[in-house]
């Protein structure tokens, strides 16, 4: 038995999705679905914005927006809802074998050819280049537990593959 109060460290780091990007998508979805419902109500139920008999630009644009708006706005809102839910369900997992999203393709540590940390300090973005042109981008805005993931990646990626930070001599 150990005298330390720290739990034993697993050789695995998980980064669940941050909520900020999903909240923005949900707000966009609510706007698109709301505008779509409003145009359906105005044009199809109330009967406003009928096709103008005499061409006037303002009336014609109002008719076009209210007649064709639901066919554009509602699908955009549904796509945004789908993307937000998909974002919230993603979990980035790194273990002794490699890194990747749970349920998706993984990149082995030996496959990583270079590590681009030039935007890590300024933007919180770390890029892992692997194989022939593949890139896995880790973004602190989209992931929780980001600092632990960066430390884990630095521990498992050989120093020879790391690109120098900005301002450092190669």
Phi and psi in radians as a Rosetta constraint file:
Dihedral C 1 N 2 CA 2 C 2 CIRCULARHARMONIC -1.655 0.35
Dihedral N 2 CA 2 C 2 N 3 CIRCULARHARMONIC 2.589 0.35
Dihedral C 2 N 3 CA 3 C 3 CIRCULARHARMONIC -1.497 0.35
Dihedral N 3 CA 3 C 3 N 4 CIRCULARHARMONIC -0.207 0.35
Dihedral C 3 N 4 CA 4 C 4 CIRCULARHARMONIC -1.385 0.35
Dihedral N 4 CA 4 C 4 N 5 CIRCULARHARMONIC 2.642 0.35
Dihedral C 4 N 5 CA 5 C 5 CIRCULARHARMONIC -1.604 0.35
Dihedral N 5 CA 5 C 5 N 6 CIRCULARHARMONIC -0.059 0.35
Dihedral C 5 N 6 CA 6 C 6 CIRCULARHARMONIC -1.392 0.35
Dihedral N 6 CA 6 C 6 N 7 CIRCULARHARMONIC 2.428 0.35
Dihedral C 6 N 7 CA 7 C 7 CIRCULARHARMONIC -1.265 0.35
Dihedral N 7 CA 7 C 7 N 8 CIRCULARHARMONIC 2.721 0.35
Dihedral C 7 N 8 CA 8 C 8 CIRCULARHARMONIC -1.123 0.35
Dihedral N 8 CA 8 C 8 N 9 CIRCULARHARMONIC 2.474 0.35
Dihedral C 8 N 9 CA 9 C 9 CIRCULARHARMONIC -1.380 0.35
Dihedral N 9 CA 9 C 9 N 10 CIRCULARHARMONIC 2.252 0.35
Dihedral C 9 N 10 CA 10 C 10 CIRCULARHARMONIC -1.373 0.35
Dihedral N 10 CA 10 C 10 N 11 CIRCULARHARMONIC 2.770 0.35
Dihedral C 10 N 11 CA 11 C 11 CIRCULARHARMONIC -1.687 0.35
Dihedral N 11 CA 11 C 11 N 12 CIRCULARHARMONIC 0.958 0.35
Dihedral C 11 N 12 CA 12 C 12 CIRCULARHARMONIC -2.757 0.35
Dihedral N 12 CA 12 C 12 N 13 CIRCULARHARMONIC 2.407 0.35
Dihedral C 12 N 13 CA 13 C 13 CIRCULARHARMONIC -2.219 0.35
Dihedral N 13 CA 13 C 13 N 14 CIRCULARHARMONIC 2.320 0.35
Dihedral C 13 N 14 CA 14 C 14 CIRCULARHARMONIC -2.051 0.35
Dihedral N 14 CA 14 C 14 N 15 CIRCULARHARMONIC 2.384 0.35
Dihedral C 14 N 15 CA 15 C 15 CIRCULARHARMONIC -2.132 0.35
Dihedral N 15 CA 15 C 15 N 16 CIRCULARHARMONIC 1.775 0.35
Dihedral C 15 N 16 CA 16 C 16 CIRCULARHARMONIC -1.252 0.35
Dihedral N 16 CA 16 C 16 N 17 CIRCULARHARMONIC 2.883 0.35
Dihedral C 16 N 17 CA 17 C 17 CIRCULARHARMONIC -1.261 0.35
Dihedral N 17 CA 17 C 17 N 18 CIRCULARHARMONIC 2.482 0.35
Dihedral C 17 N 18 CA 18 C 18 CIRCULARHARMONIC -1.339 0.35
Dihedral N 18 CA 18 C 18 N 19 CIRCULARHARMONIC 2.753 0.35
Dihedral C 18 N 19 CA 19 C 19 CIRCULARHARMONIC -1.549 0.35
Dihedral N 19 CA 19 C 19 N 20 CIRCULARHARMONIC -0.382 0.35
Dihedral C 19 N 20 CA 20 C 20 CIRCULARHARMONIC -0.987 0.35
Dihedral N 20 CA 20 C 20 N 21 CIRCULARHARMONIC -0.851 0.35
Dihedral C 20 N 21 CA 21 C 21 CIRCULARHARMONIC -1.084 0.35
Dihedral N 21 CA 21 C 21 N 22 CIRCULARHARMONIC -0.645 0.35
Dihedral C 21 N 22 CA 22 C 22 CIRCULARHARMONIC -1.207 0.35
Dihedral N 22 CA 22 C 22 N 23 CIRCULARHARMONIC -0.655 0.35
Dihedral C 22 N 23 CA 23 C 23 CIRCULARHARMONIC -1.087 0.35
Dihedral N 23 CA 23 C 23 N 24 CIRCULARHARMONIC -0.733 0.35
Dihedral C 23 N 24 CA 24 C 24 CIRCULARHARMONIC -1.087 0.35
Dihedral N 24 CA 24 C 24 N 25 CIRCULARHARMONIC -0.713 0.35
Dihedral C 24 N 25 CA 25 C 25 CIRCULARHARMONIC -1.154 0.35
Dihedral N 25 CA 25 C 25 N 26 CIRCULARHARMONIC -0.686 0.35
Dihedral C 25 N 26 CA 26 C 26 CIRCULARHARMONIC -1.126 0.35
Dihedral N 26 CA 26 C 26 N 27 CIRCULARHARMONIC -0.667 0.35
Dihedral C 26 N 27 CA 27 C 27 CIRCULARHARMONIC -1.120 0.35
Dihedral N 27 CA 27 C 27 N 28 CIRCULARHARMONIC -0.795 0.35
Dihedral C 27 N 28 CA 28 C 28 CIRCULARHARMONIC -1.050 0.35
Dihedral N 28 CA 28 C 28 N 29 CIRCULARHARMONIC -0.751 0.35
Dihedral C 28 N 29 CA 29 C 29 CIRCULARHARMONIC -1.094 0.35
Dihedral N 29 CA 29 C 29 N 30 CIRCULARHARMONIC -0.750 0.35
Dihedral C 29 N 30 CA 30 C 30 CIRCULARHARMONIC -1.087 0.35
Dihedral N 30 CA 30 C 30 N 31 CIRCULARHARMONIC -0.699 0.35
Dihedral C 30 N 31 CA 31 C 31 CIRCULARHARMONIC -1.118 0.35
Dihedral N 31 CA 31 C 31 N 32 CIRCULARHARMONIC -0.829 0.35
Dihedral C 31 N 32 CA 32 C 32 CIRCULARHARMONIC -1.139 0.35
Dihedral N 32 CA 32 C 32 N 33 CIRCULARHARMONIC -0.755 0.35
Dihedral C 32 N 33 CA 33 C 33 CIRCULARHARMONIC -1.189 0.35
Dihedral N 33 CA 33 C 33 N 34 CIRCULARHARMONIC -0.655 0.35
Dihedral C 33 N 34 CA 34 C 34 CIRCULARHARMONIC -1.139 0.35
Dihedral N 34 CA 34 C 34 N 35 CIRCULARHARMONIC -0.824 0.35
Dihedral C 34 N 35 CA 35 C 35 CIRCULARHARMONIC -1.116 0.35
Dihedral N 35 CA 35 C 35 N 36 CIRCULARHARMONIC -0.671 0.35
Dihedral C 35 N 36 CA 36 C 36 CIRCULARHARMONIC -1.099 0.35
Dihedral N 36 CA 36 C 36 N 37 CIRCULARHARMONIC -0.768 0.35
Dihedral C 36 N 37 CA 37 C 37 CIRCULARHARMONIC -1.143 0.35
Dihedral N 37 CA 37 C 37 N 38 CIRCULARHARMONIC -0.674 0.35
Dihedral C 37 N 38 CA 38 C 38 CIRCULARHARMONIC -1.114 0.35
Dihedral N 38 CA 38 C 38 N 39 CIRCULARHARMONIC -0.777 0.35
Dihedral C 38 N 39 CA 39 C 39 CIRCULARHARMONIC -1.184 0.35
Dihedral N 39 CA 39 C 39 N 40 CIRCULARHARMONIC -0.607 0.35
Dihedral C 39 N 40 CA 40 C 40 CIRCULARHARMONIC -1.107 0.35
Dihedral N 40 CA 40 C 40 N 41 CIRCULARHARMONIC -0.796 0.35
Dihedral C 40 N 41 CA 41 C 41 CIRCULARHARMONIC -1.108 0.35
Dihedral N 41 CA 41 C 41 N 42 CIRCULARHARMONIC -0.862 0.35
Dihedral C 41 N 42 CA 42 C 42 CIRCULARHARMONIC -1.096 0.35
Dihedral N 42 CA 42 C 42 N 43 CIRCULARHARMONIC -0.804 0.35
Dihedral C 42 N 43 CA 43 C 43 CIRCULARHARMONIC -1.510 0.35
Dihedral N 43 CA 43 C 43 N 44 CIRCULARHARMONIC -0.825 0.35
Dihedral C 43 N 44 CA 44 C 44 CIRCULARHARMONIC -1.568 0.35
Dihedral N 44 CA 44 C 44 N 45 CIRCULARHARMONIC -0.545 0.35
Dihedral C 44 N 45 CA 45 C 45 CIRCULARHARMONIC -1.682 0.35
Dihedral N 45 CA 45 C 45 N 46 CIRCULARHARMONIC -0.809 0.35
Dihedral C 45 N 46 CA 46 C 46 CIRCULARHARMONIC -1.404 0.35
Dihedral N 46 CA 46 C 46 N 47 CIRCULARHARMONIC -0.401 0.35
Dihedral C 46 N 47 CA 47 C 47 CIRCULARHARMONIC 1.405 0.35
Dihedral N 47 CA 47 C 47 N 48 CIRCULARHARMONIC 0.229 0.35
Dihedral C 47 N 48 CA 48 C 48 CIRCULARHARMONIC -1.370 0.35
Dihedral N 48 CA 48 C 48 N 49 CIRCULARHARMONIC 2.926 0.35
Dihedral C 48 N 49 CA 49 C 49 CIRCULARHARMONIC 1.044 0.35
Dihedral N 49 CA 49 C 49 N 50 CIRCULARHARMONIC 0.828 0.35
Dihedral C 49 N 50 CA 50 C 50 CIRCULARHARMONIC -1.257 0.35
Dihedral N 50 CA 50 C 50 N 51 CIRCULARHARMONIC 2.889 0.35
Dihedral C 50 N 51 CA 51 C 51 CIRCULARHARMONIC -1.076 0.35
Dihedral N 51 CA 51 C 51 N 52 CIRCULARHARMONIC 2.170 0.35
Dihedral C 51 N 52 CA 52 C 52 CIRCULARHARMONIC -1.228 0.35
Dihedral N 52 CA 52 C 52 N 53 CIRCULARHARMONIC 2.359 0.35
Dihedral C 52 N 53 CA 53 C 53 CIRCULARHARMONIC -1.243 0.35
Dihedral N 53 CA 53 C 53 N 54 CIRCULARHARMONIC -0.715 0.35
Dihedral C 53 N 54 CA 54 C 54 CIRCULARHARMONIC -1.845 0.35
Dihedral N 54 CA 54 C 54 N 55 CIRCULARHARMONIC 2.311 0.35
Dihedral C 54 N 55 CA 55 C 55 CIRCULARHARMONIC -1.213 0.35
Dihedral N 55 CA 55 C 55 N 56 CIRCULARHARMONIC 2.014 0.35
Dihedral C 55 N 56 CA 56 C 56 CIRCULARHARMONIC -2.296 0.35
Dihedral N 56 CA 56 C 56 N 57 CIRCULARHARMONIC 2.278 0.35
Dihedral C 56 N 57 CA 57 C 57 CIRCULARHARMONIC -0.984 0.35
Dihedral N 57 CA 57 C 57 N 58 CIRCULARHARMONIC -0.815 0.35
Dihedral C 57 N 58 CA 58 C 58 CIRCULARHARMONIC -1.091 0.35
Dihedral N 58 CA 58 C 58 N 59 CIRCULARHARMONIC -0.793 0.35
Dihedral C 58 N 59 CA 59 C 59 CIRCULARHARMONIC -1.184 0.35
Dihedral N 59 CA 59 C 59 N 60 CIRCULARHARMONIC -0.665 0.35
Dihedral C 59 N 60 CA 60 C 60 CIRCULARHARMONIC -1.169 0.35
Dihedral N 60 CA 60 C 60 N 61 CIRCULARHARMONIC -0.725 0.35
Dihedral C 60 N 61 CA 61 C 61 CIRCULARHARMONIC -1.158 0.35
Dihedral N 61 CA 61 C 61 N 62 CIRCULARHARMONIC -0.651 0.35
Dihedral C 61 N 62 CA 62 C 62 CIRCULARHARMONIC -1.089 0.35
Dihedral N 62 CA 62 C 62 N 63 CIRCULARHARMONIC -0.727 0.35
Dihedral C 62 N 63 CA 63 C 63 CIRCULARHARMONIC -1.106 0.35
Dihedral N 63 CA 63 C 63 N 64 CIRCULARHARMONIC -0.822 0.35
Dihedral C 63 N 64 CA 64 C 64 CIRCULARHARMONIC -1.050 0.35
Dihedral N 64 CA 64 C 64 N 65 CIRCULARHARMONIC -0.781 0.35
Dihedral C 64 N 65 CA 65 C 65 CIRCULARHARMONIC -1.108 0.35
Dihedral N 65 CA 65 C 65 N 66 CIRCULARHARMONIC -0.799 0.35
Dihedral C 65 N 66 CA 66 C 66 CIRCULARHARMONIC -1.359 0.35
Dihedral N 66 CA 66 C 66 N 67 CIRCULARHARMONIC -0.445 0.35
Dihedral C 66 N 67 CA 67 C 67 CIRCULARHARMONIC -1.436 0.35
Dihedral N 67 CA 67 C 67 N 68 CIRCULARHARMONIC -0.787 0.35
Dihedral C 67 N 68 CA 68 C 68 CIRCULARHARMONIC -1.726 0.35
Dihedral N 68 CA 68 C 68 N 69 CIRCULARHARMONIC -0.192 0.35
Dihedral C 68 N 69 CA 69 C 69 CIRCULARHARMONIC -0.962 0.35
Dihedral N 69 CA 69 C 69 N 70 CIRCULARHARMONIC -0.815 0.35
Dihedral C 69 N 70 CA 70 C 70 CIRCULARHARMONIC -1.057 0.35
Dihedral N 70 CA 70 C 70 N 71 CIRCULARHARMONIC -0.543 0.35
Dihedral C 70 N 71 CA 71 C 71 CIRCULARHARMONIC -1.273 0.35
Dihedral N 71 CA 71 C 71 N 72 CIRCULARHARMONIC -0.298 0.35
Dihedral C 71 N 72 CA 72 C 72 CIRCULARHARMONIC -1.839 0.35
Dihedral N 72 CA 72 C 72 N 73 CIRCULARHARMONIC -0.808 0.35
Dihedral C 72 N 73 CA 73 C 73 CIRCULARHARMONIC -1.242 0.35
Dihedral N 73 CA 73 C 73 N 74 CIRCULARHARMONIC -0.758 0.35
Dihedral C 73 N 74 CA 74 C 74 CIRCULARHARMONIC -1.132 0.35
Dihedral N 74 CA 74 C 74 N 75 CIRCULARHARMONIC -0.816 0.35
Dihedral C 74 N 75 CA 75 C 75 CIRCULARHARMONIC -1.076 0.35
Dihedral N 75 CA 75 C 75 N 76 CIRCULARHARMONIC -0.656 0.35
Dihedral C 75 N 76 CA 76 C 76 CIRCULARHARMONIC -1.065 0.35
Dihedral N 76 CA 76 C 76 N 77 CIRCULARHARMONIC -0.730 0.35
Dihedral C 76 N 77 CA 77 C 77 CIRCULARHARMONIC -1.127 0.35
Dihedral N 77 CA 77 C 77 N 78 CIRCULARHARMONIC -0.722 0.35
Dihedral C 77 N 78 CA 78 C 78 CIRCULARHARMONIC -1.180 0.35
Dihedral N 78 CA 78 C 78 N 79 CIRCULARHARMONIC -0.658 0.35
Dihedral C 78 N 79 CA 79 C 79 CIRCULARHARMONIC -1.118 0.35
Dihedral N 79 CA 79 C 79 N 80 CIRCULARHARMONIC -0.728 0.35
Dihedral C 79 N 80 CA 80 C 80 CIRCULARHARMONIC -1.119 0.35
Dihedral N 80 CA 80 C 80 N 81 CIRCULARHARMONIC -0.682 0.35
Dihedral C 80 N 81 CA 81 C 81 CIRCULARHARMONIC -1.092 0.35
Dihedral N 81 CA 81 C 81 N 82 CIRCULARHARMONIC -0.795 0.35
Dihedral C 81 N 82 CA 82 C 82 CIRCULARHARMONIC -1.043 0.35
Dihedral N 82 CA 82 C 82 N 83 CIRCULARHARMONIC -0.799 0.35
Dihedral C 82 N 83 CA 83 C 83 CIRCULARHARMONIC -1.132 0.35
Dihedral N 83 CA 83 C 83 N 84 CIRCULARHARMONIC -0.665 0.35
Dihedral C 83 N 84 CA 84 C 84 CIRCULARHARMONIC -1.158 0.35
Dihedral N 84 CA 84 C 84 N 85 CIRCULARHARMONIC -0.764 0.35
Dihedral C 84 N 85 CA 85 C 85 CIRCULARHARMONIC -1.143 0.35
Dihedral N 85 CA 85 C 85 N 86 CIRCULARHARMONIC -0.712 0.35
Dihedral C 85 N 86 CA 86 C 86 CIRCULARHARMONIC -1.091 0.35
Dihedral N 86 CA 86 C 86 N 87 CIRCULARHARMONIC -0.702 0.35
Dihedral C 86 N 87 CA 87 C 87 CIRCULARHARMONIC -1.107 0.35
Dihedral N 87 CA 87 C 87 N 88 CIRCULARHARMONIC -0.748 0.35
Dihedral C 87 N 88 CA 88 C 88 CIRCULARHARMONIC -1.171 0.35
Dihedral N 88 CA 88 C 88 N 89 CIRCULARHARMONIC -0.429 0.35
Dihedral C 88 N 89 CA 89 C 89 CIRCULARHARMONIC -1.524 0.35
Dihedral N 89 CA 89 C 89 N 90 CIRCULARHARMONIC -0.153 0.35
Dihedral C 89 N 90 CA 90 C 90 CIRCULARHARMONIC -1.411 0.35
Dihedral N 90 CA 90 C 90 N 91 CIRCULARHARMONIC 2.428 0.35
Dihedral C 90 N 91 CA 91 C 91 CIRCULARHARMONIC -2.343 0.35
Dihedral N 91 CA 91 C 91 N 92 CIRCULARHARMONIC 2.154 0.35
Dihedral C 91 N 92 CA 92 C 92 CIRCULARHARMONIC -1.504 0.35
Dihedral N 92 CA 92 C 92 N 93 CIRCULARHARMONIC 2.244 0.35
Dihedral C 92 N 93 CA 93 C 93 CIRCULARHARMONIC -2.169 0.35
Dihedral N 93 CA 93 C 93 N 94 CIRCULARHARMONIC 2.304 0.35
Dihedral C 93 N 94 CA 94 C 94 CIRCULARHARMONIC -2.197 0.35
Dihedral N 94 CA 94 C 94 N 95 CIRCULARHARMONIC 2.282 0.35
Dihedral C 94 N 95 CA 95 C 95 CIRCULARHARMONIC -2.433 0.35
Dihedral N 95 CA 95 C 95 N 96 CIRCULARHARMONIC -2.911 0.35
Dihedral C 95 N 96 CA 96 C 96 CIRCULARHARMONIC -1.118 0.35
Dihedral N 96 CA 96 C 96 N 97 CIRCULARHARMONIC -0.426 0.35
Dihedral C 96 N 97 CA 97 C 97 CIRCULARHARMONIC -1.498 0.35
Dihedral N 97 CA 97 C 97 N 98 CIRCULARHARMONIC -0.626 0.35
Dihedral C 97 N 98 CA 98 C 98 CIRCULARHARMONIC 3.021 0.35
Dihedral N 98 CA 98 C 98 N 99 CIRCULARHARMONIC -2.832 0.35
Dihedral C 98 N 99 CA 99 C 99 CIRCULARHARMONIC -2.364 0.35
Dihedral N 99 CA 99 C 99 N 100 CIRCULARHARMONIC 2.531 0.35
Dihedral C 99 N 100 CA 100 C 100 CIRCULARHARMONIC 2.964 0.35
Dihedral N 100 CA 100 C 100 N 101 CIRCULARHARMONIC 3.010 0.35
Dihedral C 100 N 101 CA 101 C 101 CIRCULARHARMONIC -1.405 0.35
Dihedral N 101 CA 101 C 101 N 102 CIRCULARHARMONIC 2.471 0.35
Dihedral C 101 N 102 CA 102 C 102 CIRCULARHARMONIC -1.036 0.35
Dihedral N 102 CA 102 C 102 N 103 CIRCULARHARMONIC 2.284 0.35
Dihedral C 102 N 103 CA 103 C 103 CIRCULARHARMONIC 1.464 0.35
Dihedral N 103 CA 103 C 103 N 104 CIRCULARHARMONIC -0.022 0.35
Dihedral C 103 N 104 CA 104 C 104 CIRCULARHARMONIC -2.087 0.35
Dihedral N 104 CA 104 C 104 N 105 CIRCULARHARMONIC -2.992 0.35
Dihedral C 104 N 105 CA 105 C 105 CIRCULARHARMONIC -1.206 0.35
Dihedral N 105 CA 105 C 105 N 106 CIRCULARHARMONIC 2.537 0.35
Dihedral C 105 N 106 CA 106 C 106 CIRCULARHARMONIC -2.008 0.35
Dihedral N 106 CA 106 C 106 N 107 CIRCULARHARMONIC 2.669 0.35
Dihedral C 106 N 107 CA 107 C 107 CIRCULARHARMONIC -1.936 0.35
Dihedral N 107 CA 107 C 107 N 108 CIRCULARHARMONIC 2.142 0.35
Dihedral C 107 N 108 CA 108 C 108 CIRCULARHARMONIC -1.279 0.35
Dihedral N 108 CA 108 C 108 N 109 CIRCULARHARMONIC 2.663 0.35
Dihedral C 108 N 109 CA 109 C 109 CIRCULARHARMONIC -1.092 0.35
Dihedral N 109 CA 109 C 109 N 110 CIRCULARHARMONIC -0.547 0.35
Dihedral C 109 N 110 CA 110 C 110 CIRCULARHARMONIC -1.317 0.35
Dihedral N 110 CA 110 C 110 N 111 CIRCULARHARMONIC -0.274 0.35
Dihedral C 110 N 111 CA 111 C 111 CIRCULARHARMONIC -1.436 0.35
Dihedral N 111 CA 111 C 111 N 112 CIRCULARHARMONIC -0.309 0.35
Dihedral C 111 N 112 CA 112 C 112 CIRCULARHARMONIC -1.264 0.35
Dihedral N 112 CA 112 C 112 N 113 CIRCULARHARMONIC 2.154 0.35
Dihedral C 112 N 113 CA 113 C 113 CIRCULARHARMONIC -1.660 0.35
Dihedral N 113 CA 113 C 113 N 114 CIRCULARHARMONIC -0.592 0.35
Dihedral C 113 N 114 CA 114 C 114 CIRCULARHARMONIC -2.694 0.35
Dihedral N 114 CA 114 C 114 N 115 CIRCULARHARMONIC 2.809 0.35
Dihedral C 114 N 115 CA 115 C 115 CIRCULARHARMONIC -2.234 0.35
Dihedral N 115 CA 115 C 115 N 116 CIRCULARHARMONIC 2.132 0.35
Dihedral C 115 N 116 CA 116 C 116 CIRCULARHARMONIC -1.859 0.35
Dihedral N 116 CA 116 C 116 N 117 CIRCULARHARMONIC 1.850 0.35
Dihedral C 116 N 117 CA 117 C 117 CIRCULARHARMONIC -1.922 0.35
Dihedral N 117 CA 117 C 117 N 118 CIRCULARHARMONIC 0.410 0.35
Dihedral C 117 N 118 CA 118 C 118 CIRCULARHARMONIC -1.186 0.35
Dihedral N 118 CA 118 C 118 N 119 CIRCULARHARMONIC -0.472 0.35
Dihedral C 118 N 119 CA 119 C 119 CIRCULARHARMONIC -1.825 0.35
Dihedral N 119 CA 119 C 119 N 120 CIRCULARHARMONIC 0.179 0.35
Dihedral C 119 N 120 CA 120 C 120 CIRCULARHARMONIC -1.153 0.35
Dihedral N 120 CA 120 C 120 N 121 CIRCULARHARMONIC -0.796 0.35
Dihedral C 120 N 121 CA 121 C 121 CIRCULARHARMONIC -1.271 0.35
Dihedral N 121 CA 121 C 121 N 122 CIRCULARHARMONIC -0.747 0.35
Dihedral C 121 N 122 CA 122 C 122 CIRCULARHARMONIC -1.353 0.35
Dihedral N 122 CA 122 C 122 N 123 CIRCULARHARMONIC -0.835 0.35
Dihedral C 122 N 123 CA 123 C 123 CIRCULARHARMONIC -1.982 0.35
Dihedral N 123 CA 123 C 123 N 124 CIRCULARHARMONIC -0.229 0.35
Dihedral C 123 N 124 CA 124 C 124 CIRCULARHARMONIC 1.313 0.35
Dihedral N 124 CA 124 C 124 N 125 CIRCULARHARMONIC 0.640 0.35
Dihedral C 124 N 125 CA 125 C 125 CIRCULARHARMONIC -2.073 0.35
Dihedral N 125 CA 125 C 125 N 126 CIRCULARHARMONIC 2.268 0.35
Dihedral C 125 N 126 CA 126 C 126 CIRCULARHARMONIC -2.194 0.35
Dihedral N 126 CA 126 C 126 N 127 CIRCULARHARMONIC 2.217 0.35
Dihedral C 126 N 127 CA 127 C 127 CIRCULARHARMONIC -1.957 0.35
Dihedral N 127 CA 127 C 127 N 128 CIRCULARHARMONIC 2.276 0.35
Dihedral C 127 N 128 CA 128 C 128 CIRCULARHARMONIC -1.880 0.35
Dihedral N 128 CA 128 C 128 N 129 CIRCULARHARMONIC 2.044 0.35
Dihedral C 128 N 129 CA 129 C 129 CIRCULARHARMONIC -1.675 0.35
Dihedral N 129 CA 129 C 129 N 130 CIRCULARHARMONIC 2.304 0.35
Dihedral C 129 N 130 CA 130 C 130 CIRCULARHARMONIC -2.446 0.35
Dihedral N 130 CA 130 C 130 N 131 CIRCULARHARMONIC 2.750 0.35
Dihedral C 130 N 131 CA 131 C 131 CIRCULARHARMONIC 0.993 0.35
Dihedral N 131 CA 131 C 131 N 132 CIRCULARHARMONIC -2.476 0.35
Dihedral C 131 N 132 CA 132 C 132 CIRCULARHARMONIC -1.828 0.35
Dihedral N 132 CA 132 C 132 N 133 CIRCULARHARMONIC 1.363 0.35
Dihedral C 132 N 133 CA 133 C 133 CIRCULARHARMONIC 1.721 0.35
Dihedral N 133 CA 133 C 133 N 134 CIRCULARHARMONIC 0.017 0.35
Dihedral C 133 N 134 CA 134 C 134 CIRCULARHARMONIC -1.374 0.35
Dihedral N 134 CA 134 C 134 N 135 CIRCULARHARMONIC 2.519 0.35
Dihedral C 134 N 135 CA 135 C 135 CIRCULARHARMONIC -2.370 0.35
Dihedral N 135 CA 135 C 135 N 136 CIRCULARHARMONIC 2.319 0.35
Dihedral C 135 N 136 CA 136 C 136 CIRCULARHARMONIC -1.988 0.35
Dihedral N 136 CA 136 C 136 N 137 CIRCULARHARMONIC 2.027 0.35
Dihedral C 136 N 137 CA 137 C 137 CIRCULARHARMONIC -1.760 0.35
Dihedral N 137 CA 137 C 137 N 138 CIRCULARHARMONIC 2.197 0.35
Dihedral C 137 N 138 CA 138 C 138 CIRCULARHARMONIC -1.842 0.35
Dihedral N 138 CA 138 C 138 N 139 CIRCULARHARMONIC 2.128 0.35
Dihedral C 138 N 139 CA 139 C 139 CIRCULARHARMONIC -2.119 0.35
Dihedral N 139 CA 139 C 139 N 140 CIRCULARHARMONIC 2.193 0.35
Dihedral C 139 N 140 CA 140 C 140 CIRCULARHARMONIC -1.167 0.35
Dihedral N 140 CA 140 C 140 N 141 CIRCULARHARMONIC -0.376 0.35
Dihedral C 140 N 141 CA 141 C 141 CIRCULARHARMONIC -1.317 0.35
Dihedral N 141 CA 141 C 141 N 142 CIRCULARHARMONIC -0.475 0.35
Dihedral C 141 N 142 CA 142 C 142 CIRCULARHARMONIC -1.735 0.35
Dihedral N 142 CA 142 C 142 N 143 CIRCULARHARMONIC -0.176 0.35
Dihedral C 142 N 143 CA 143 C 143 CIRCULARHARMONIC -2.221 0.35
Dihedral N 143 CA 143 C 143 N 144 CIRCULARHARMONIC 2.426 0.35
Dihedral C 143 N 144 CA 144 C 144 CIRCULARHARMONIC -1.512 0.35
Dihedral N 144 CA 144 C 144 N 145 CIRCULARHARMONIC 2.854 0.35
Dihedral C 144 N 145 CA 145 C 145 CIRCULARHARMONIC 1.042 0.35
Dihedral N 145 CA 145 C 145 N 146 CIRCULARHARMONIC 0.612 0.35
Dihedral C 145 N 146 CA 146 C 146 CIRCULARHARMONIC -1.205 0.35
Dihedral N 146 CA 146 C 146 N 147 CIRCULARHARMONIC -0.722 0.35
Dihedral C 146 N 147 CA 147 C 147 CIRCULARHARMONIC -1.100 0.35
Dihedral N 147 CA 147 C 147 N 148 CIRCULARHARMONIC -0.694 0.35
Dihedral C 147 N 148 CA 148 C 148 CIRCULARHARMONIC -1.134 0.35
Dihedral N 148 CA 148 C 148 N 149 CIRCULARHARMONIC -0.637 0.35
Dihedral C 148 N 149 CA 149 C 149 CIRCULARHARMONIC -1.177 0.35
Dihedral N 149 CA 149 C 149 N 150 CIRCULARHARMONIC -0.732 0.35
Dihedral C 149 N 150 CA 150 C 150 CIRCULARHARMONIC -1.106 0.35
Dihedral N 150 CA 150 C 150 N 151 CIRCULARHARMONIC -0.748 0.35
Dihedral C 150 N 151 CA 151 C 151 CIRCULARHARMONIC -1.097 0.35
Dihedral N 151 CA 151 C 151 N 152 CIRCULARHARMONIC -0.700 0.35
Dihedral C 151 N 152 CA 152 C 152 CIRCULARHARMONIC -1.162 0.35
Dihedral N 152 CA 152 C 152 N 153 CIRCULARHARMONIC -0.720 0.35
Dihedral C 152 N 153 CA 153 C 153 CIRCULARHARMONIC -1.126 0.35
Dihedral N 153 CA 153 C 153 N 154 CIRCULARHARMONIC -0.782 0.35
Dihedral C 153 N 154 CA 154 C 154 CIRCULARHARMONIC -1.081 0.35
Dihedral N 154 CA 154 C 154 N 155 CIRCULARHARMONIC -0.559 0.35
Dihedral C 154 N 155 CA 155 C 155 CIRCULARHARMONIC -1.245 0.35
Dihedral N 155 CA 155 C 155 N 156 CIRCULARHARMONIC -0.576 0.35
Dihedral C 155 N 156 CA 156 C 156 CIRCULARHARMONIC -1.728 0.35
Dihedral N 156 CA 156 C 156 N 157 CIRCULARHARMONIC -0.311 0.35
Dihedral C 156 N 157 CA 157 C 157 CIRCULARHARMONIC -1.595 0.35
Dihedral N 157 CA 157 C 157 N 158 CIRCULARHARMONIC 2.249 0.35
Dihedral C 157 N 158 CA 158 C 158 CIRCULARHARMONIC -1.047 0.35
Dihedral N 158 CA 158 C 158 N 159 CIRCULARHARMONIC 2.540 0.35
Dihedral C 158 N 159 CA 159 C 159 CIRCULARHARMONIC -1.100 0.35
Dihedral N 159 CA 159 C 159 N 160 CIRCULARHARMONIC -0.449 0.35
Dihedral C 159 N 160 CA 160 C 160 CIRCULARHARMONIC -1.167 0.35
Dihedral N 160 CA 160 C 160 N 161 CIRCULARHARMONIC -0.429 0.35
Dihedral C 160 N 161 CA 161 C 161 CIRCULARHARMONIC -1.566 0.35
Dihedral N 161 CA 161 C 161 N 162 CIRCULARHARMONIC -0.178 0.35
Dihedral C 161 N 162 CA 162 C 162 CIRCULARHARMONIC -1.324 0.35
Dihedral N 162 CA 162 C 162 N 163 CIRCULARHARMONIC 2.356 0.35
Dihedral C 162 N 163 CA 163 C 163 CIRCULARHARMONIC -1.433 0.35
Dihedral N 163 CA 163 C 163 N 164 CIRCULARHARMONIC 2.578 0.35
Dihedral C 163 N 164 CA 164 C 164 CIRCULARHARMONIC -1.176 0.35
Dihedral N 164 CA 164 C 164 N 165 CIRCULARHARMONIC 2.573 0.35
Dihedral C 164 N 165 CA 165 C 165 CIRCULARHARMONIC -1.217 0.35
Dihedral N 165 CA 165 C 165 N 166 CIRCULARHARMONIC 2.871 0.35
Dihedral C 165 N 166 CA 166 C 166 CIRCULARHARMONIC -1.083 0.35
Dihedral N 166 CA 166 C 166 N 167 CIRCULARHARMONIC 2.396 0.35
Dihedral C 166 N 167 CA 167 C 167 CIRCULARHARMONIC 1.545 0.35
Dihedral N 167 CA 167 C 167 N 168 CIRCULARHARMONIC -0.184 0.35
Dihedral C 167 N 168 CA 168 C 168 CIRCULARHARMONIC -1.599 0.35
Dihedral N 168 CA 168 C 168 N 169 CIRCULARHARMONIC 2.587 0.35
Dihedral C 168 N 169 CA 169 C 169 CIRCULARHARMONIC -1.396 0.35
Dihedral N 169 CA 169 C 169 N 170 CIRCULARHARMONIC 2.356 0.35
